[in-house]
Every structure is written in structure tokens, then in C-alpha cells.
Amino acid sequence: MTDPLRALERSLREGPPDEAGYRPKPFDRPSAIASLQPHATVQVEPVSAIRTAGSAQTAPLWQYLAAVLVVAVGVATIGFFGNRSQSSVGGPTSAPTGGVAPTPSPQGSAAPSSSAVIVPALTETFVSPRNGFSLRYPAGWTVTPATEGWPANTYLPYGNPALDTLERAREARLIISTQVLGLGQTEEAWLAAFFRPFDGPEPCAGDWTTWPRIDIGGQSGYLDAVDCPVPADSKISDPDISFDALVFSGGRVYQIGLDGDVDLAYFEALLATVQLDPASAR
């Protein structure tokens, strides 16, 4: 043993005893080793558990049952008030016979509204002073009669003096013109030579043989434009879409167009009132 360890051992042995009165005794290593027997059984004193201040204690059974009861009551209370809250927001519901609950409908949903344009009452009558026709139109529209004829092979833009124009600002505009067929010219030949100065979805352009037929004043006409675009500098409303129809009667061709915030039903309602009188055209 080194000198420091010997000094420590000597101070412990010769010093005062500890709280239990124990004092270290000198350790004689050779004699201790000699006293050991191979495979000898060493008796060990039984160790008793020492309870410290921080050791866990087993709770009595009644305390455990009370805790379970408190948790169960709390969960039931939360579920009860949660259901009451949902019922007060969505309203009571009842399940039909058979126990299957109905599928809830989305709140705030309404029946789908129709997108059709309402056609106003056609209470007024217009008789063209030179184009040989008459029709009925809504009150409050402005009427501008044509003052010139429609020359052959000519496109008539909005505002041309060869057009009878009936309109209401920011709503709709109706235009009508007529032209005498050439000598010996057939309906098919005229249609083949007819053109529109813009392209758009069918039947805004293309083969006239694909155009739908439409009734105009008791005559079978051609619907050559449906939901077609209007040049930006010529619009009368927003939105502004156009419809156009052609009809032949008494050696003449009539072109009737409608544009504005309208639809095909609006156009058909106006066409149903048309009366063609080609003999009176100038």
C-alpha cells in the first residue's frame, strides 16, 4: 500500500467512530487471503428494503376506482355538450324508417337558376318604309329606318344606311336589309357567293349547306350565325353576341341580325313576328 493510502487508512482507523459507532479495523491482507477456502460459500446477511421519501406507494383500491369514475363522468359530459352544440348549429335531424340517417344537403345551396335571357313583351310594330317587311319589337327601342338599298356583293356593317336598325342601348340591336337577286340567280348561287368578313365558330362561317334551317315569316330560312363574336368597336352591350339569319322570298333575300345581351330564344321570338312583303320593297 502506498503512503497516501496508508495515511488515509490510519486516519479512519484512529479517528472518531461514525454515527452508528463503527470504527475501521486494520486489514491484514495476507492472513485474510490465507483464510479463504476454494469454492467456499459466503453467508450474506438478508437485505431489507429501505423506504425513502421519494419511493412510490401503492394506492388503495377505492382511490383507483374513484379516479376511473371521475374520468368516465368527464368524458360523458364532454360528449353530451358536444352533441348539444352540433344540434344547435345544424338543427335537429331525424333518421327515416330503417335507421339510416339522411345525407345532409349543403347549407346555402339554392336551386340552379336559368341562364335564359328574358324576352320583353313585343308590344310595338315596325313597318319598313323601303325594305318590304314588318315585325314587332319591345317598347322603348330606338328605330332608325333604312334610307338606301343594299348593293349586290356588299357587306353591310353596323350603322350602314341600307339597314333598318331597332335598338336599345346596353341591351340589344336588330338590323334588317334586303337585296334583289340577280337576273337568273338562284338561291344556291347567292348563298355560295355570300361571305362574312370575319371567321368564328361554326356556323359563323363555312359551307352554307351546313347551316341550320329556321322559320322566318312562314318561310324556311338559314341560321348562318349563332353566338358569334361582335367587333369590339361595334358592341352595344357587354356581353355582346350576335345571331344572323337569311331568308328568300319574292325574288329577294332578307338578312336579319340580332346582337347584344341576348340568346337564340330571344332571336326566335323576334323572327316569329316577321311578315315579309317583297312586293312593297323599293
C-alpha positions as protocol buffer text, in pm:
chain_id: "A"
residue {
  index: 1
  type: MET
  ca { x: 0 y: 0 z: 0 }
}
residue {
  index: 2
  type: THR
  ca { x: 130 y: 342 z: -91 }
}
residue {
  index: 3
  type: ASP
  ca { x: 199 y: 605 z: 171 }
}
residue {
  index: 4
  type: PRO
  ca { x: -109 y: 825 z: 95 }
}
residue {
  index: 5
  type: LEU
  ca { x: -345 y: 528 z: 118 }
}
residue {
  index: 6
  type: ARG
  ca { x: -180 y: 414 z: 441 }
}
residue {
  index: 7
  type: ALA
  ca { x: -220 y: 760 z: 587 }
}
residue {
  index: 8
  type: LEU
  ca { x: -591 y: 763 z: 488 }
}
residue {
  index: 9
  type: GLU
  ca { x: -648 y: 417 z: 636 }
}
residue {
  index: 10
  type: ARG
  ca { x: -468 y: 516 z: 959 }
}
residue {
  index: 11
  type: SER
  ca { x: -675 y: 836 z: 995 }
}
residue {
  index: 12
  type: LEU
  ca { x: -1001 y: 643 z: 951 }
}
residue {
  index: 13
  type: ARG
  ca { x: -899 y: 374 z: 1197 }
}
residue {
  index: 14
  type: GLU
  ca { x: -770 y: 609 z: 1465 }
}
residue {
  index: 15
  type: GLY
  ca { x: -1034 y: 876 z: 1415 }
}
residue {
  index: 16
  type: PRO
  ca { x: -1374 y: 906 z: 1585 }
}
residue {
  index: 17
  type: PRO
  ca { x: -1643 y: 643 z: 1511 }
}
residue {
  index: 18
  type: ASP
  ca { x: -1932 y: 722 z: 1267 }
}
residue {
  index: 19
  type: GLU
  ca { x: -2297 y: 782 z: 1368 }
}
residue {
  index: 20
  type: ALA
  ca { x: -2358 y: 407 z: 1423 }
}
residue {
  index: 21
  type: GLY
  ca { x: -2041 y: 369 z: 1635 }
}
residue {
  index: 22
  type: TYR
  ca { x: -1846 y: 186 z: 1364 }
}
residue {
  index: 23
  type: ARG
  ca { x: -1465 y: 224 z: 1360 }
}
residue {
  index: 24
  type: PRO
  ca { x: -1250 y: 77 z: 1077 }
}
residue {
  index: 25
  type: LYS
  ca { x: -1020 y: -204 z: 1173 }
}
residue {
  index: 26
  type: PRO
  ca { x: -678 y: -283 z: 1032 }
}
residue {
  index: 27
  type: PHE
  ca { x: -692 y: -510 z: 728 }
}
residue {
  index: 28
  type: ASP
  ca { x: -433 y: -783 z: 726 }
}
residue {
  index: 29
  type: ARG
  ca { x: -425 y: -886 z: 358 }
}
residue {
  index: 30
  type: PRO
  ca { x: -203 y: -1196 z: 385 }
}
residue {
  index: 31
  type: SER
  ca { x: -398 y: -1354 z: 673 }
}
residue {
  index: 32
  type: ALA
  ca { x: -731 y: -1271 z: 504 }
}
residue {
  index: 33
  type: ILE
  ca { x: -627 y: -1437 z: 182 }
}
residue {
  index: 34
  type: ALA
  ca { x: -498 y: -1740 z: 367 }
}
residue {
  index: 35
  type: SER
  ca { x: -831 y: -1785 z: 547 }
}
residue {
  index: 36
  type: LEU
  ca { x: -1027 y: -1807 z: 215 }
}
residue {
  index: 37
  type: GLN
  ca { x: -1129 y: -2160 z: 110 }
}
residue {
  index: 38
  type: PRO
  ca { x: -1174 y: -2253 z: -255 }
}
residue {
  index: 39
  type: HIS
  ca { x: -1543 y: -2284 z: -351 }
}
residue {
  index: 40
  type: ALA
  ca { x: -1646 y: -2172 z: -3 }
}
residue {
  index: 41
  type: THR
  ca { x: -1998 y: -2041 z: 44 }
}
residue {
  index: 42
  type: VAL
  ca { x: -2012 y: -1689 z: 174 }
}
residue {
  index: 43
  type: GLN
  ca { x: -2301 y: -1612 z: 401 }
}
residue {
  index: 44
  type: VAL
  ca { x: -2474 y: -1288 z: 318 }
}
residue {
  index: 45
  type: GLU
  ca { x: -2699 y: -1108 z: 554 }
}
residue {
  index: 46
  type: PRO
  ca { x: -3053 y: -1060 z: 418 }
}
residue {
  index: 47
  type: VAL
  ca { x: -3109 y: -712 z: 286 }
}
residue {
  index: 48
  type: SER
  ca { x: -3430 y: -544 z: 388 }
}
residue {
  index: 49
  type: ALA
  ca { x: -3586 y: -280 z: 165 }
}
residue {
  index: 50
  type: ILE
  ca { x: -3538 y: 67 z: 291 }
}
residue {
  index: 51
  type: ARG
  ca { x: -3824 y: 308 z: 201 }
}
residue {
  index: 52
  type: THR
  ca { x: -3706 y: 653 z: 115 }
}
residue {
  index: 53
  type: ALA
  ca { x: -3901 y: 969 z: 99 }
}
residue {
  index: 54
  type: GLY
  ca { x: -3925 y: 951 z: -286 }
}
residue {
  index: 55
  type: SER
  ca { x: -4036 y: 586 z: -314 }
}
residue {
  index: 56
  type: ALA
  ca { x: -4370 y: 516 z: -492 }
}
residue {
  index: 57
  type: GLN
  ca { x: -4656 y: 381 z: -283 }
}
residue {
  index: 58
  type: THR
  ca { x: -4939 y: 159 z: -396 }
}
residue {
  index: 59
  type: ALA
  ca { x: -5270 y: 345 z: -380 }
}
residue {
  index: 60
  type: PRO
  ca { x: -5566 y: 181 z: -214 }
}
residue {
  index: 61
  type: LEU
  ca { x: -5825 y: 19 z: -449 }
}
residue {
  index: 62
  type: TRP
  ca { x: -6101 y: 266 z: -362 }
}
residue {
  index: 63
  type: GLN
  ca { x: -5882 y: 556 z: -479 }
}
residue {
  index: 64
  type: TYR
  ca { x: -5826 y: 384 z: -818 }
}
residue {
  index: 65
  type: LEU
  ca { x: -6199 y: 322 z: -866 }
}
residue {
  index: 66
  type: ALA
  ca { x: -6279 y: 682 z: -776 }
}
residue {
  index: 67
  type: ALA
  ca { x: -6030 y: 812 z: -1033 }
}
residue {
  index: 68
  type: VAL
  ca { x: -6183 y: 589 z: -1306 }
}
residue {
  index: 69
  type: LEU
  ca { x: -6530 y: 713 z: -1214 }
}
residue {
  index: 70
  type: VAL
  ca { x: -6422 y: 1079 z: -1238 }
}
residue {
  index: 71
  type: VAL
  ca { x: -6269 y: 1025 z: -1586 }
}
residue {
  index: 72
  type: ALA
  ca { x: -6581 y: 844 z: -1712 }
}
residue {
  index: 73
  type: VAL
  ca { x: -6810 y: 1123 z: -1591 }
}
residue {
  index: 74
  type: GLY
  ca { x: -6586 y: 1383 z: -1760 }
}
residue {
  index: 75
  type: VAL
  ca { x: -6590 y: 1203 z: -2096 }
}
residue {
  index: 76
  type: ALA
  ca { x: -6967 y: 1162 z: -2086 }
}
residue {
  index: 77
  type: THR
  ca { x: -7014 y: 1530 z: -2005 }
}
residue {
  index: 78
  type: ILE
  ca { x: -6792 y: 1640 z: -2297 }
}
residue {
  index: 79
  type: GLY
  ca { x: -6981 y: 1414 z: -2538 }
}
residue {
  index: 80
  type: PHE
  ca { x: -7319 y: 1540 z: -2418 }
}
residue {
  index: 81
  type: PHE
  ca { x: -7238 y: 1909 z: -2457 }
}
residue {
  index: 82
  type: GLY
  ca { x: -7061 y: 1842 z: -2790 }
}
residue {
  index: 83
  type: ASN
  ca { x: -7378 y: 1687 z: -2931 }
}
residue {
  index: 84
  type: ARG
  ca { x: -7589 y: 1971 z: -2795 }
}
residue {
  index: 85
  type: SER
  ca { x: -7356 y: 2221 z: -2966 }
}
residue {
  index: 86
  type: GLN
  ca { x: -7381 y: 2044 z: -3302 }
}
residue {
  index: 87
  type: SER
  ca { x: -7758 y: 2023 z: -3280 }
}
residue {
  index: 88
  type: SER
  ca { x: -7790 y: 2393 z: -3209 }
}
residue {
  index: 89
  type: VAL
  ca { x: -7582 y: 2480 z: -3519 }
}
residue {
  index: 90
  type: GLY
  ca { x: -7715 y: 2240 z: -3781 }
}
residue {
  index: 91
  type: GLY
  ca { x: -8064 y: 2193 z: -3649 }
}
residue {
  index: 92
  type: PRO
  ca { x: -8225 y: 1864 z: -3541 }
}
residue {
  index: 93
  type: THR
  ca { x: -8227 y: 1578 z: -3787 }
}
residue {
  index: 94
  type: SER
  ca { x: -8431 y: 1260 z: -3781 }
}
residue {
  index: 95
  type: ALA
  ca { x: -8345 y: 927 z: -3935 }
}
residue {
  index: 96
  type: PRO
  ca { x: -8601 y: 771 z: -4170 }
}
residue {
  index: 97
  type: THR
  ca { x: -8752 y: 429 z: -4107 }
}
residue {
  index: 98
  type: GLY
  ca { x: -8478 y: 173 z: -4122 }
}
residue {
  index: 99
  type: GLY
  ca { x: -8230 y: 366 z: -3910 }
}
residue {
  index: 100
  type: VAL
  ca { x: -8032 y: 520 z: -4196 }
}
residue {
  index: 101
  type: ALA
  ca { x: -7972 y: 891 z: -4146 }
}
residue {
  index: 102
  type: PRO
  ca { x: -8041 y: 1117 z: -4447 }
}
residue {
  index: 103
  type: THR
  ca { x: -7747 y: 1270 z: -4632 }
}
residue {
  index: 104
  type: PRO
  ca { x: -7725 y: 1638 z: -4528 }
}
residue {
  index: 105
  type: SER
  ca { x: -7761 y: 1890 z: -4806 }
}
residue {
  index: 106
  type: PRO
  ca { x: -7500 y: 2169 z: -4840 }
}
residue {
  index: 107
  type: GLN
  ca { x: -7603 y: 2477 z: -4647 }
}
residue {
  index: 108
  type: GLY
  ca { x: -7669 y: 2787 z: -4854 }
}
residue {
  index: 109
  type: SER
  ca { x: -7729 y: 2593 z: -5176 }
}
residue {
  index: 110
  type: ALA
  ca { x: -8011 y: 2710 z: -5395 }
}
residue {
  index: 111
  type: ALA
  ca { x: -8191 y: 2570 z: -5696 }
}
residue {
  index: 112
  type: PRO
  ca { x: -7993 y: 2635 z: -6015 }
}
residue {
  index: 113
  type: SER
  ca { x: -8117 y: 2948 z: -6191 }
}
residue {
  index: 114
  type: SER
  ca { x: -8190 y: 2951 z: -6561 }
}
residue {
  index: 115
  type: SER
  ca { x: -7938 y: 3131 z: -6781 }
}
residue {
  index: 116
  type: ALA
  ca { x: -8201 y: 3215 z: -7044 }
}
residue {
  index: 117
  type: VAL
  ca { x: -8247 y: 3583 z: -7126 }
}
residue {
  index: 118
  type: ILE
  ca { x: -8595 y: 3716 z: -7051 }
}
residue {
  index: 119
  type: VAL
  ca { x: -8761 y: 3835 z: -7370 }
}
residue {
  index: 120
  type: PRO
  ca { x: -8953 y: 4160 z: -7310 }
}
residue {
  index: 121
  type: ALA
  ca { x: -9309 y: 4198 z: -7436 }
}
residue {
  index: 122
  type: LEU
  ca { x: -9316 y: 4270 z: -7809 }
}
residue {
  index: 123
  type: THR
  ca { x: -9576 y: 4545 z: -7800 }
}
residue {
  index: 124
  type: GLU
  ca { x: -9462 y: 4776 z: -8082 }
}
residue {
  index: 125
  type: THR
  ca { x: -9489 y: 4728 z: -8460 }
}
residue {
  index: 126
  type: PHE
  ca { x: -9237 y: 4845 z: -8719 }
}
residue {
  index: 127
  type: VAL
  ca { x: -9316 y: 4863 z: -9093 }
}
residue {
  index: 128
  type: SER
  ca { x: -9009 y: 4923 z: -9307 }
}
residue {
  index: 129
  type: PRO
  ca { x: -9061 y: 5219 z: -9543 }
}
residue {
  index: 130
  type: ARG
  ca { x: -8844 y: 5062 z: -9813 }
}
residue {
  index: 131
  type: ASN
  ca { x: -8736 y: 4705 z: -9736 }
}
residue {
  index: 132
  type: GLY
  ca { x: -9074 y: 4529 z: -9760 }
}
residue {
  index: 133
  type: PHE
  ca { x: -9136 y: 4370 z: -9418 }
}
residue {
  index: 134
  type: SER
  ca { x: -9288 y: 4433 z: -9075 }
}
residue {
  index: 135
  type: LEU
  ca { x: -9225 y: 4295 z: -8726 }
}
residue {
  index: 136
  type: ARG
  ca { x: -9300 y: 4352 z: -8359 }
}
residue {
  index: 137
  type: TYR
  ca { x: -9043 y: 4475 z: -8106 }
}
residue {
  index: 138
  type: PRO
  ca { x: -9024 y: 4585 z: -7736 }
}
residue {
  index: 139
  type: ALA
  ca { x: -9131 y: 4932 z: -7621 }
}
residue {
  index: 140
  type: GLY
  ca { x: -8853 y: 5182 z: -7557 }
}
residue {
  index: 141
  type: TRP
  ca { x: -8637 y: 5080 z: -7853 }
}
residue {
  index: 142
  type: THR
  ca { x: -8498 y: 5342 z: -8091 }
}
residue {
  index: 143
  type: VAL
  ca { x: -8591 y: 5293 z: -8459 }
}
residue {
  index: 144
  type: THR
  ca { x: -8374 y: 5413 z: -8748 }
}
residue {
  index: 145
  type: PRO
  ca { x: -8528 y: 5324 z: -9090 }
}
residue {
  index: 146
  type: ALA
  ca { x: -8308 y: 5246 z: -9389 }
}
residue {
  index: 147
  type: THR
  ca { x: -8259 y: 5522 z: -9643 }
}
residue {
  index: 148
  type: GLU
  ca { x: -8064 y: 5333 z: -9910 }
}
residue {
  index: 149
  type: GLY
  ca { x: -8070 y: 4995 z: -10083 }
}
residue {
  index: 150
  type: TRP
  ca { x: -7832 y: 4706 z: -10033 }
}
residue {
  index: 151
  type: PRO
  ca { x: -7598 y: 4676 z: -10336 }
}
residue {
  index: 152
  type: ALA
  ca { x: -7501 y: 4332 z: -10462 }
}
residue {
  index: 153
  type: ASN
  ca { x: -7180 y: 4173 z: -10331 }
}
residue {
  index: 154
  type: THR
  ca { x: -7155 y: 4425 z: -10048 }
}
residue {
  index: 155
  type: TYR
  ca { x: -7118 y: 4366 z: -9675 }
}
residue {
  index: 156
  type: LEU
  ca { x: -7323 y: 4599 z: -9453 }
}
residue {
  index: 157
  type: PRO
  ca { x: -7153 y: 4698 z: -9124 }
}
residue {
  index: 158
  type: TYR
  ca { x: -7348 y: 4829 z: -8824 }
}
residue {
  index: 159
  type: GLY
  ca { x: -7480 y: 5179 z: -8890 }
}
residue {
  index: 160
  type: ASN
  ca { x: -7497 y: 5140 z: -9269 }
}
residue {
  index: 161
  type: PRO
  ca { x: -7788 y: 5346 z: -9419 }
}
residue {
  index: 162
  type: ALA
  ca { x: -7916 y: 5036 z: -9602 }
}
residue {
  index: 163
  type: LEU
  ca { x: -8008 y: 4881 z: -9265 }
}
residue {
  index: 164
  type: ASP
  ca { x: -8333 y: 4917 z: -9073 }
}
residue {
  index: 165
  type: THR
  ca { x: -8200 y: 4939 z: -8718 }
}
residue {
  index: 166
  type: LEU
  ca { x: -8403 y: 4889 z: -8400 }
}
residue {
  index: 167
  type: GLU
  ca { x: -8207 y: 4901 z: -8075 }
}
residue {
  index: 168
  type: ARG
  ca { x: -8192 y: 4966 z: -7704 }
}
residue {
  index: 169
  type: ALA
  ca { x: -7858 y: 5082 z: -7565 }
}
residue {
  index: 170
  type: ARG
  ca { x: -7670 y: 4829 z: -7348 }
}
residue {
  index: 171
  type: GLU
  ca { x: -7932 y: 4564 z: -7429 }
}
residue {
  index: 172
  type: ALA
  ca { x: -7994 y: 4458 z: -7790 }
}
residue {
  index: 173
  type: ARG
  ca { x: -7985 y: 4566 z: -8155 }
}
residue {
  index: 174
  type: LEU
  ca { x: -8186 y: 4432 z: -8450 }
}
residue {
  index: 175
  type: ILE
  ca { x: -8084 y: 4502 z: -8812 }
}
residue {
  index: 176
  type: ILE
  ca { x: -8266 y: 4411 z: -9134 }
}
residue {
  index: 177
  type: SER
  ca { x: -8181 y: 4461 z: -9501 }
}
residue {
  index: 178
  type: THR
  ca { x: -8294 y: 4318 z: -9835 }
}
residue {
  index: 179
  type: GLN
  ca { x: -8146 y: 4274 z: -10181 }
}
residue {
  index: 180
  type: VAL
  ca { x: -8288 y: 4178 z: -10519 }
}
residue {
  index: 181
  type: LEU
  ca { x: -8147 y: 3860 z: -10668 }
}
residue {
  index: 182
  type: GLY
  ca { x: -7958 y: 3894 z: -10994 }
}
residue {
  index: 183
  type: LEU
  ca { x: -8116 y: 3801 z: -11322 }
}
residue {
  index: 184
  type: GLY
  ca { x: -8144 y: 3424 z: -11322 }
}
residue {
  index: 185
  type: GLN
  ca { x: -7961 y: 3399 z: -10992 }
}
residue {
  index: 186
  type: THR
  ca { x: -8071 y: 3107 z: -10779 }
}
residue {
  index: 187
  type: GLU
  ca { x: -8088 y: 3082 z: -10402 }
}
residue {
  index: 188
  type: GLU
  ca { x: -7799 y: 2839 z: -10401 }
}
residue {
  index: 189
  type: ALA
  ca { x: -7582 y: 3064 z: -10620 }
}
residue {
  index: 190
  type: TRP
  ca { x: -7646 y: 3364 z: -10396 }
}
residue {
  index: 191
  type: LEU
  ca { x: -7557 y: 3164 z: -10083 }
}
residue {
  index: 192
  type: ALA
  ca { x: -7240 y: 3033 z: -10243 }
}
residue {
  index: 193
  type: ALA
  ca { x: -7126 y: 3389 z: -10315 }
}
residue {
  index: 194
  type: PHE
  ca { x: -7227 y: 3524 z: -9971 }
}
residue {
  index: 195
  type: PHE
  ca { x: -6946 y: 3586 z: -9725 }
}
residue {
  index: 196
  type: ARG
  ca { x: -6892 y: 3728 z: -9379 }
}
residue {
  index: 197
  type: PRO
  ca { x: -6581 y: 3943 z: -9319 }
}
residue {
  index: 198
  type: PHE
  ca { x: -6475 y: 3750 z: -9007 }
}
residue {
  index: 199
  type: ASP
  ca { x: -6419 y: 3394 z: -8902 }
}
residue {
  index: 200
  type: GLY
  ca { x: -6565 y: 3238 z: -8593 }
}
residue {
  index: 201
  type: PRO
  ca { x: -6703 y: 2910 z: -8462 }
}
residue {
  index: 202
  type: GLU
  ca { x: -6947 y: 2729 z: -8689 }
}
residue {
  index: 203
  type: PRO
  ca { x: -7186 y: 2833 z: -8821 }
}
residue {
  index: 204
  type: CYS
  ca { x: -7038 y: 3184 z: -8821 }
}
residue {
  index: 205
  type: ALA
  ca { x: -6856 y: 3088 z: -9138 }
}
residue {
  index: 206
  type: GLY
  ca { x: -6810 y: 2788 z: -9359 }
}
residue {
  index: 207
  type: ASP
  ca { x: -7022 y: 2590 z: -9602 }
}
residue {
  index: 208
  type: TRP
  ca { x: -7376 y: 2724 z: -9624 }
}
residue {
  index: 209
  type: THR
  ca { x: -7508 y: 2371 z: -9673 }
}
residue {
  index: 210
  type: THR
  ca { x: -7426 y: 2303 z: -9305 }
}
residue {
  index: 211
  type: TRP
  ca { x: -7631 y: 2595 z: -9170 }
}
residue {
  index: 212
  type: PRO
  ca { x: -7940 y: 2502 z: -8964 }
}
residue {
  index: 213
  type: ARG
  ca { x: -8282 y: 2598 z: -9101 }
}
residue {
  index: 214
  type: ILE
  ca { x: -8509 y: 2840 z: -8914 }
}
residue {
  index: 215
  type: ASP
  ca { x: -8862 y: 2967 z: -8971 }
}
residue {
  index: 216
  type: ILE
  ca { x: -8896 y: 3335 z: -9066 }
}
residue {
  index: 217
  type: GLY
  ca { x: -9237 y: 3476 z: -9153 }
}
residue {
  index: 218
  type: GLY
  ca { x: -9363 y: 3137 z: -9268 }
}
residue {
  index: 219
  type: GLN
  ca { x: -9055 y: 3083 z: -9486 }
}
residue {
  index: 220
  type: SER
  ca { x: -8768 y: 2841 z: -9423 }
}
residue {
  index: 221
  type: GLY
  ca { x: -8455 y: 3044 z: -9370 }
}
residue {
  index: 222
  type: TYR
  ca { x: -8091 y: 2976 z: -9284 }
}
residue {
  index: 223
  type: LEU
  ca { x: -7934 y: 3036 z: -8943 }
}
residue {
  index: 224
  type: ASP
  ca { x: -7585 y: 3138 z: -9054 }
}
residue {
  index: 225
  type: ALA
  ca { x: -7458 y: 3286 z: -8725 }
}
residue {
  index: 226
  type: VAL
  ca { x: -7512 y: 3158 z: -8371 }
}
residue {
  index: 227
  type: ASP
  ca { x: -7339 y: 3303 z: -8063 }
}
residue {
  index: 228
  type: CYS
  ca { x: -7084 y: 3477 z: -8283 }
}
residue {
  index: 229
  type: PRO
  ca { x: -6839 y: 3750 z: -8175 }
}
residue {
  index: 230
  type: VAL
  ca { x: -6903 y: 4119 z: -8239 }
}
residue {
  index: 231
  type: PRO
  ca { x: -6610 y: 4352 z: -8322 }
}
residue {
  index: 232
  type: ALA
  ca { x: -6501 y: 4543 z: -8012 }
}
residue {
  index: 233
  type: ASP
  ca { x: -6564 y: 4882 z: -8174 }
}
residue {
  index: 234
  type: SER
  ca { x: -6922 y: 4783 z: -8269 }
}
residue {
  index: 235
  type: LYS
  ca { x: -7053 y: 4636 z: -7943 }
}
residue {
  index: 236
  type: ILE
  ca { x: -7380 y: 4763 z: -7798 }
}
residue {
  index: 237
  type: SER
  ca { x: -7362 y: 4575 z: -7467 }
}
residue {
  index: 238
  type: ASP
  ca { x: -7138 y: 4361 z: -7251 }
}
residue {
  index: 239
  type: PRO
  ca { x: -7161 y: 4072 z: -7315 }
}
residue {
  index: 240
  type: ASP
  ca { x: -7239 y: 4113 z: -7685 }
}
residue {
  index: 241
  type: ILE
  ca { x: -7303 y: 3811 z: -7906 }
}
residue {
  index: 242
  type: SER
  ca { x: -7469 y: 3800 z: -8245 }
}
residue {
  index: 243
  type: PHE
  ca { x: -7717 y: 3588 z: -8440 }
}
residue {
  index: 244
  type: ASP
  ca { x: -7791 y: 3615 z: -8811 }
}
residue {
  index: 245
  type: ALA
  ca { x: -8045 y: 3462 z: -9046 }
}
residue {
  index: 246
  type: LEU
  ca { x: -8112 y: 3469 z: -9423 }
}
residue {
  index: 247
  type: VAL
  ca { x: -8444 y: 3406 z: -9596 }
}
residue {
  index: 248
  type: PHE
  ca { x: -8557 y: 3421 z: -9961 }
}
residue {
  index: 249
  type: SER
  ca { x: -8896 y: 3546 z: -10075 }
}
residue {
  index: 250
  type: GLY
  ca { x: -9034 y: 3702 z: -10396 }
}
residue {
  index: 251
  type: GLY
  ca { x: -8701 y: 3722 z: -10577 }
}
residue {
  index: 252
  type: ARG
  ca { x: -8531 y: 3885 z: -10280 }
}
residue {
  index: 253
  type: VAL
  ca { x: -8304 y: 3780 z: -9999 }
}
residue {
  index: 254
  type: TYR
  ca { x: -8354 y: 3923 z: -9649 }
}
residue {
  index: 255
  type: GLN
  ca { x: -8078 y: 3938 z: -9390 }
}
residue {
  index: 256
  type: ILE
  ca { x: -8190 y: 3977 z: -9027 }
}
residue {
  index: 257
  type: GLY
  ca { x: -7939 y: 4007 z: -8744 }
}
residue {
  index: 258
  type: LEU
  ca { x: -7962 y: 4043 z: -8366 }
}
residue {
  index: 259
  type: ASP
  ca { x: -7679 y: 4116 z: -8122 }
}
residue {
  index: 260
  type: GLY
  ca { x: -7640 y: 4223 z: -7760 }
}
residue {
  index: 261
  type: ASP
  ca { x: -7706 y: 4054 z: -7426 }
}
residue {
  index: 262
  type: VAL
  ca { x: -7940 y: 3806 z: -7596 }
}
residue {
  index: 263
  type: ASP
  ca { x: -7975 y: 3438 z: -7679 }
}
residue {
  index: 264
  type: LEU
  ca { x: -8123 y: 3223 z: -7954 }
}
residue {
  index: 265
  type: ALA
  ca { x: -8469 y: 3214 z: -7793 }
}
residue {
  index: 266
  type: TYR
  ca { x: -8474 y: 3596 z: -7797 }
}
residue {
  index: 267
  type: PHE
  ca { x: -8388 y: 3593 z: -8169 }
}
residue {
  index: 268
  type: GLU
  ca { x: -8653 y: 3331 z: -8247 }
}
residue {
  index: 269
  type: ALA
  ca { x: -8919 y: 3534 z: -8063 }
}
residue {
  index: 270
  type: LEU
  ca { x: -8850 y: 3835 z: -8286 }
}
residue {
  index: 271
  type: LEU
  ca { x: -8837 y: 3625 z: -8605 }
}
residue {
  index: 272
  type: ALA
  ca { x: -9176 y: 3475 z: -8522 }
}
residue {
  index: 273
  type: THR
  ca { x: -9335 y: 3820 z: -8566 }
}
residue {
  index: 274
  type: VAL
  ca { x: -9179 y: 3896 z: -8907 }
}
residue {
  index: 275
  type: GLN
  ca { x: -9413 y: 3944 z: -9204 }
}
residue {
  index: 276
  type: LEU
  ca { x: -9238 y: 3953 z: -9544 }
}
residue {
  index: 277
  type: ASP
  ca { x: -9381 y: 4177 z: -9819 }
}
residue {
  index: 278
  type: PRO
  ca { x: -9121 y: 4178 z: -10100 }
}
residue {
  index: 279
  type: ALA
  ca { x: -9365 y: 4341 z: -10344 }
}
residue {
  index: 280
  type: SER
  ca { x: -9361 y: 4662 z: -10136 }
}
residue {
  index: 281
  type: ALA
  ca { x: -8981 y: 4684 z: -10121 }
}
residue {
  index: 282
  type: ARG
  ca { x: -8812 y: 4967 z: -10308 }
}
